[in-house]
Amino acid sequence: MTNFSLLELNEIIQELRIILDKTAPHAVVEFIVLNPDIASGTYNGTRIKVEQESAIYRGYKTWLELAHILGCRMLTPKVIDEHFILMHYEKLTQDSFHTSDAQKEEKYGSDSIFSAIHKNEEAGFLHYFTQALQNVKIDERKRVLNLGINSGDEFELIQKISKNFVNLELVGIDYCASAIESAQKKFQNENNVTLLQADINNLNALNLGEFDLIVSIGALQSANLEYKKLMMTLVQNQLSRKGAMILAWPNCRWRDGEMLYGARMKNYAFSEMSNLYKDVIFAKKYLQQKKFRVTITGKDYIFVTATSIQKD
Ligand SMILES: C[S@@+](CC[C@H](N)C(=O)[O-])C[C@H]1O[C@@H](n2cnc3c(N)ncnc32)[C@H](O)[C@@H]1O
């Protein structure tokens, strides 16, 4: 069995890349490393004497991160003894909804790979979205609009954390018929939730009135939307004077069951974030001009949260 416990991380990466090049998707690669439980309060790279040798300490975070960087899923390591563990990396397939050639409206439909994703079960999403909802004081809001609601995950979380859910009036929009149908099923017993199959480009024609909170997660970067124009329309026509916004852009991609860090752009073989930063900074500057306090938070999803600072 390959023992990596004496190698530097740079050497381990080089070795693993060579092995993974020859490995089939879903096959497992095994290697021995120092047992991370051997020490606490210890930074990665610290040398620890084990059996007369100077092994290199690394925690699980680095092993998990490295697995994703190399296009693998980290499986449960096997404990060999108190000093060493056997690490297992399973190579991921290329399966991803990002490569889907479905019709544009059904790319995120109930039969798509996207529909198998449960973002509220991803700690890197849930924590920052919950924080954003708390920052806008969701319990003090009344009318909530969600653009690109898909099957309703965002309203599910609002329902769970809000102390005031029945007093909210929630409207969700998506042009994907099958996704809206799934959302309607989920909320069929909630009279305060309206889910509309509609194109965000035709928002004005829907005459929905003003909202105290507008949420849009992972939808504003869609190629069919004129992002800057939409932002202006939302703030000018759909948001109440003391309203708030939570906007989020994915800084990740979904592949073979894993949420991998880093936005992917066409024509780049690696994660590239220029478009993401451009859109996030536009939102921040525009909303600040319109007298909102704006924060940028998150990791796998970047959240722009805006609350009005207009005087009564
Ligand atoms: C990446 S998904 C995100 C869905 C959901 N907010 C989430 O994070 O799980 C983008 C959603 O926006 C919807 N969408 C994209 N363009 C749209 C448009 N012009 N009008 C309505 N919905 C749109 C898609 O159908 C899809 O459900």
PDBQT file of the ligand as one rigid body, heavy atoms in Angstrom, charges set to zero:
ROOT
HETATM    1  C1  LIG A 401     -29.819  27.156 -10.987  1.00  0.00    +0.000 C 
HETATM    2  S1  LIG A 401     -31.547  27.092 -10.797  1.00  0.00    +0.000 S 
HETATM    3  C2  LIG A 401     -31.727  27.634  -9.120  1.00  0.00    +0.000 C 
HETATM    4  C3  LIG A 401     -33.028  27.220  -8.537  1.00  0.00    +0.000 C 
HETATM    5  C4  LIG A 401     -33.226  27.477  -7.039  1.00  0.00    +0.000 C 
HETATM    6  N1  LIG A 401     -33.263  28.883  -6.735  1.00  0.00    +0.000 N 
HETATM    7  C5  LIG A 401     -32.136  26.778  -6.288  1.00  0.00    +0.000 C 
HETATM    8  O1  LIG A 401     -31.132  27.440  -5.945  1.00  0.00    +0.000 OA
HETATM    9  O2  LIG A 401     -32.262  25.575  -6.077  1.00  0.00    +0.000 OA
HETATM   10  C6  LIG A 401     -32.116  28.489 -11.711  1.00  0.00    +0.000 C 
HETATM   11  C7  LIG A 401     -33.631  28.529 -11.792  1.00  0.00    +0.000 C 
HETATM   12  O3  LIG A 401     -34.016  29.727 -12.463  1.00  0.00    +0.000 OA
HETATM   13  C8  LIG A 401     -35.028  29.393 -13.390  1.00  0.00    +0.000 C 
HETATM   14  N2  LIG A 401     -35.008  30.417 -14.472  1.00  0.00    +0.000 N 
HETATM   15  C9  LIG A 401     -33.984  30.747 -15.278  1.00  0.00    +0.000 A 
HETATM   16  N3  LIG A 401     -34.355  31.729 -16.132  1.00  0.00    +0.000 NA
HETATM   17  C10 LIG A 401     -35.641  32.023 -15.830  1.00  0.00    +0.000 A 
HETATM   18  C11 LIG A 401     -36.591  32.949 -16.371  1.00  0.00    +0.000 A 
HETATM   19  N4  LIG A 401     -36.282  33.756 -17.370  1.00  0.00    +0.000 N 
HETATM   20  N5  LIG A 401     -37.812  32.986 -15.832  1.00  0.00    +0.000 NA
HETATM   21  C12 LIG A 401     -38.160  32.161 -14.817  1.00  0.00    +0.000 A 
HETATM   22  N6  LIG A 401     -37.310  31.256 -14.278  1.00  0.00    +0.000 NA
HETATM   23  C13 LIG A 401     -36.067  31.195 -14.772  1.00  0.00    +0.000 A 
HETATM   24  C14 LIG A 401     -34.681  27.991 -13.873  1.00  0.00    +0.000 C 
HETATM   25  O4  LIG A 401     -35.782  27.315 -14.431  1.00  0.00    +0.000 OA
HETATM   26  C15 LIG A 401     -34.187  27.360 -12.568  1.00  0.00    +0.000 C 
HETATM   27  O5  LIG A 401     -35.223  26.757 -11.846  1.00  0.00    +0.000 OA
ENDROOT
TORSDOF 0
